Amino acid sequence: MSHNSFGHLFRFTTFGESHGLAIGCIVDGCPPRIALTEADIQGDLDRRRPGQSKFTTQRQEPDQVKILSGVFIEADGIQRTTGTPIGLLIENVDQRSKDYAAVAQAYRPGHADFTYDTKYGIRDPRGGGRSSARETAMRVAAGAIARKVIPDIRIRGALVQMGPHRIDRANWDWDEVNNNPFFCPDAKAAAFYADYLDGIRKNGSSIGAVIEVVAENVPAGWGAPIYGKLDSDLAAAMMSINAVKGVEIGAGFGAAELTGEDNADCMRAGNDGKPRFTSNNAGGILGGISTGQDVVVRFAVKPTSSILTPRETIDRDGKETEIFTKGRHDPCVGIRAVPVGEAMMAIVLADHMLRHRAQVG
């Protein structure tokens, strides 16, 4: 299986399966002499970790990360990156492979079972193997390192829609994101989601969500036109996350409903000598290059494919059958996608910072 790496100058490669001994990644291209410990990574992993509420999978994984290489403790006692590949490892400790015996020969509708089997002629049905969202833990770990490369940039994500129910943006409060299990910036919407998702969970079903990720303090000038656009790399990054089926930048699909007058982000002279924009429909990117405004990305996450409701399918021999999936699954996998989206934003921005630095010297 190829294509397990992402990025150019800042690049990471993940390995491992959902029910294997461990998952891990190699981060290549991290600059030297950046202070880095396991604690710097663990905080982000803890936000993504399963089993923290009844609204996520009850799989109990501590997700304790180990740094295997790429750091050195200097004479001042501070552990810093050496500029060599950083190896990271997380052991899997709470697999229940027997839950997947029934899906070993039949394909779950909406899941990657059929496509993996078709492409490789073999698949690991235990939790989806390599196609499992378990892989995203290593993206979060790599993203924590990327944040250290771009310390002046603030990256935050939030769940802004669950099923058809959108938040009220007038109630947006970033401080509220960590006060509820949904990473939701609207306290009133979060209270509604609790009852709404509990009903879906008890019915053995699932629901989708929309996640918004915002990066503040991104300098103007990052990105390259045509095939190295910042927004195209961000779209690829978010689209690579498990279960993501749509990505938009700024106004996104909503821009199709605007006139040229409404869509244009008008510019005025700022007091600091930099331009001041009166709106941000472009999501902080024009012509593939950052404008200095907030970079705003949203992505849509489909409902979890593993559900208790019987669904029509076929088995490996092409025979028609029905299937339902036992085990521990997220009723809304979009919830834990929030820190994953933040990580992918950080990885892309760290990569583009290094590319820009190489260009301008």
N, C-alpha and C positions, 0 to 999 in steps of 0.2 A: 504494500500500500504506500503510494507516494503522496506528496503534497501535505505533509504534516508540519510544515514550517510557514511562518508569516512574517513579513517585514523585509526590509532591505538592509540598511545600516544597523538599525536595532531590530534584531531578528530572534524569534524563539521557535523551538521545535518541541512538540509534546509527544509523549508516548504513554502506553498503558491502556487497560480496559477497565470497565466498570467493576467487574468481579475478579480481576487479576490480583496479583500480590500487591501491586502499587501502581500509582500514576506518577508521572514526572515530566520535567521539561529541561531543556538547555536554552539559556538566554545568551545570545552571542551579540557582541557589539556594544555592550555597556561600557561607558568610559571608565577609566581607572580612578581610584582614590575617592570614590563616593562611599560615605559611611553606610554600611548595610549589615543588618543582623536579621536573624529569623523573626524577631519581634516586629521588625518593620514590615514584614510580609504577612504575619499571622493575623493582624487586625483586619485586613481586607478579606482574608480567608474566612474569618469568623462571621463576617456579614453574609457570606454566601453559603455557609455551612448548613447542611440539612438538619431536620429534626428540632428546630428552634420554636416551632409553633404547630398547632394542629392544621395549619393551612399549607404546610409543606410536607414532603416525604418524611416518614418517621425513621428512615435509615439513620443510625447513630454513628456518624463518622466524625471524629475529633479534628480531622484534617490538619494534623500537626506537620508543619513543613520542616524539612531538613535541608540545609545548604551543604552540598557535597563538594563544591569546588568554586574557584573564582574569587575568593576573598582571602585576606591575610590580616592578622592582628599586628599593627605596627607598634613601635616603641612607646607611643603614648597610650597604648591600651585600646585604641579604637580599631574595630574591624572594618576594613575598606575593600572595595572591589579592586581587582588587580588588572582589569582590562582583558582577562582571559575568559573563556566560557564559564558561565555560572550554572552549576548543576543543582536542580531542586528535586526533592522526592517527597511524596506523601503516601504512606502505607494505607491500604484498604483493610479495614478491620471488622466491618459489619455486613458482609455479603450474605444473602440468603438465596443461593442459586436455585434451590428446589422450587422457588416460586415461579420459575420460568420453564419448568418441564413441559407444560402444556403448549408453549409457543415454539418449541424446538422444531416442530415439523410444519407449522402453519404460520402464515404471515399476518402480523397485526396491521389492519388498515390504517393508513396515515403514518406508519412507522417506516424506518429504513430497512426492515427485514428483507423485503422483496428485492430492493435494488442492490443491497450488499451481496445477497446470495447470487443474483444474476451476474454481477460484475466479477466476483471472486470465486464463486462456486463453493464457498464455505462461509459460515458466519458464526459468531458467538452469540447465542440467544440470551445469555445471562445478563440481564439488565441492558441489553443492546450492545454489549461489548464496546467497541471503539466508537459507535454512534451515540453512546450514552452522554447525557449532559454532565456526567461525572468528569469528563475531560475538561470542562470549563473551569474547574478548580485551578488547573495549571495556568490557564489564561489569567485568572485573578492574581496568581502568584507572580507571573511575569509582569502584569500590569502594575503591581506594587513596586517593582524595581523601576519600571518606566516612570512612575511618579517621582522617584528620586532623581531621575535624569532631568526632569522639568519641574523643579520645586516651586517655581513662581506661578505655575498654572494651577488653578483650582478646578477640579472635575467633580461634578455631582450628578447623580441620576435619581429619577423618581418614576413611579408607576402613575400614569396619567389617565389610564382607561382600563377597565376590566369588563370583558364582554362588551355590551353596547353602552355601558355606563361610564361617562367621562367625568373627570373632576371639574369643579368650578374654579377656573383660573383666578377669579377674584379672591379666592380663599388660599392662594398659594403661599406656603410658609415652609422654607427649607428646614427650619428647626423641627417641624412636625414629622419629617421623613423618618427620623430615628425613634419616633414615639409610638409607632404602630408596626405590625408585622408585615405590612404591604409596601414599605418604602413610599408611602403616599404623602404628598405635601398638603393635602386637603383633609383636615380632621373630620369634617362632616362626611366626606366621601369614604374615608377609611372606616368609619363606623358602619356605613351602609355595606361596604364590601365584606365586613366580618359576617354579617347575617347572610348576605347573598352567596358568598363562597362556601359557608358552612352548609347551606342547603345543597349546593352542587356536590360538595365532598360526601355528604351523607347518602346521596343518590349514586355514588360510585362513578360520577362523571367528571368532566373537566371543562375549563373555559380559557379563552385566550386573553391577551393583555397588550397594551401599548406602553412602551418605556421611553422616556425622554432623558437624554444625557446632555449636559451643558458644560462647556469648558470656558472659564473666564481667564482673562489676562493673556490670551494667545496673541503674540505680536503680529503685526501686519507683515506680509511677505512670505509666509511659509506656504509650501506647495509649489507645483510646477504646472505650466499649461499642458494641454493636450492629453498625454498619457501618464502624467505623474501628479494629477490633480489631488489636492487634499480631500475634496469631497468624494472623489471616486474611491480613494483608499479607505475613507471612513465607511462608505457604503459597503465595500467588500468586507471590511472588518466586522461590521454588524451583521451582514448577511451570512457570514461564516458561523455565527453562533447557532447552536442547535435550536431548531423549531422556529427560527425567524423566517418570515415570509414576505416582509416588506420593510423598506427603509426610506426615510425622507429627510432632507436637509432644510432647515428653516421652515418656510411656509409649505414646502413640499408639494403634495398633490393639491393642496389648497390654492396654490399659485395659479392653477388652471382656471379658477373662478374669478381671478382678479383682473382688473384692467391694467394697462401699462402705467397709468397714473398711480393706482393704488399699490402696485407691486414695487415700484421704484423706491429704493431706500435713499431718500434725498440726503444731501450732504451740506453741512454748514461749517463755518470756521470755528474750531474749538478754542477755548482760552489757552490751552496748552500748546497751541500750534499744530495740533493734529486735527484731522477732520472729525466732525461730529455727525453721526447718522441719526436721522429722525425716526427710523424704523429698522427692523432686521429681518425682512422677509428672505434675504439671501442666506440666513443662518451663519453669518460671519465668513462667508466664502464667495468670492467673485472670480470667475475665470479659472477656478481651481486653486486660487491663492487667497490666503486669509486676509481679512480686512482690518483686523484689530478689534472687531466686535466679538461678542460671545459666539462660540461655535455651538450650534444647536442641532442635534440629531435625534430623530425618533425612529423606533423600530417596532414592528408588530410581531408578537409571538403567538403561534397557533396553540390550540388546546393540546394538552398532553394526550398522546395516542394510546397509552396504556390505561384502559378504563374497564370497569366491571360489567358494563352493558354489553351483551352479546352482539357481535357484528358479523356480517357475512364476509367470507374470505375464501381463499384457496390454500391448499397445502403444497408442499414441495413437489408433489406428483401431479399437481394441477387439478386435484379433486376439490369440489366445492364443499365448504364446511362453515361452521360458526366458531367464533373465538371470543373469549374475554380474558382479561389479564389480572391475575392475582398479584399480591405483593404490595409494596409501599411506594406510592407514586404521588407526585405533586398535583393537586387539583387545579393549580394555576402555576405552571412552570415559569410564567413571566415574572413572578415575584422575585425569585432568586436570580433572574436575568439582570436585575438592576446593577449589582456590583460587577457582573460580567461585562455589561455595556460600558461601565466606567473604565474597566481595565482595558478594553479594546480601544477606547478613545485615547487613553494614556499611551498605549503602545504606538498608535499611529502618530500622535503628536511628538513623542520622543523620537521616532524614526525621522519625521520631517524636520525636527529641530537639528538633528545631526546632518541631514542632507543639506539644509540651509547653511549650517556652519561650514560645511565642506565647500559650499559654493562661494561664500563671501569671505572666507578665511578668518 
